């Protein structure tokens, strides 16, 4: 696998991931990459496009597998899958696998909140001043006011 230089992320983030890979001594040549189909809404376009990524890294008798299909762009999925693979590799090599689980829960919680926020509708705007909405002013029942002498 080659490093995802074409990913639509800030250059600082790419350089940070490069530094982490170098510090861990991770060989990207040992990472197997496979393009897979994403799921979800999208109809025919989703069924024909392989924008998801599956990464495998074998280290001795252990194997790390990361599947990433969240984004619509293949290059961004490659970057995010590699970042996740580096996270898992780092957690296993340093013995901090528990922290990785907490980070994953936090990431999922943020993603869920982001999706829920986009589903909520904005409040309806207030009607313009002077519009004929609601009961007429001065009459509590909403019926037009009639002078006392003309009621029948």
Secondary structure, 3 states (H helix, E strand, C coil): CCCCCCCCCCHHHHHHHHHHHHHHCCCHHHEEEEEECCCCCCCHHHHHCCCEEEEEEEECCEEEEEEECCCCCHHHHHHHHHHHHHHHHHHHHHCCHHHHHHHHHHHHHHHHHHHHHHHCCCCCCCCCCCCCCCCCCCCCCCCCCCCHHHCC
